[in-house]
Amino acid sequence: MIDPIFMVKSPLQYFPIAIGDYTLKFNEKTNEFTLLEKNQGWMGYNLDTSWQATEFYIEIQQAYGVCITTGLGLGILQSHLCLKNDVSKVIVYEKSKDVIAIFHEIVKYNNFDISKLEIRNDNADLIENQNCDCLFPDHFETEPEDHIINIVKNLSINNKADIVWYWPAGFHFIKFALHKRLDVDKEAYDLWKDYTGISNLPLNLDAQSYSYLRELKKVYQNDTYGFLKHKLDILDQRNSLLNLSKKLG
């Protein structure tokens, strides 16, 4: 469980619903909602841990002015940005009309104010010539890391944004720090930022953000996020072997 100071919950309440090819299902055993396209699960929201919302901590902290987001999902990030006083407008690119329709039903059920929100039914990979203060891409799933970084890099080049952060940037940075056998801190962040080639990632993260990322690492290393846990475990094992080899040598 992540430190409660960093925990983020969705401002929206959810309910089972199906529109077109998409279904929002609730699993009573896990206390989790899952958004599926036919039988393919795309995202979930656990009511006990809310870790899926907690992954948006940095975006919410950094957000101001006009924010462009991608991938609507359950609208967790977009609804948080609508509530933030420093944010004047929220734009989201979502390619599925069914996902948009489900979101509108959720908004209606919650009587939630989305007057700041503009939904664009379009392919997020093709966004260009847009001006914003913050660009927060989040339409990725299990694509390779270099593929995701390359798309984010192209989006940051083809549009004008002061700050860029993306999902799963937190995981990418944590994995990079482990690979380099560095702490999750400014030294590692500066190296990772240079490694990605994404020029408008935040220049600096505050101390609280680094504390959050260290907490997020614990979440990934637990069973909550299986395939990410496996990747971090491999790096941990490699580092242990390297440290042992260094001592024996």
Order of alpha helices (4+ residues) and beta strands (2+ residues): beta-beta-beta-beta-alpha-alpha-beta-alpha-beta-alpha-beta-beta-alpha-beta-alpha-alpha-alpha-alpha
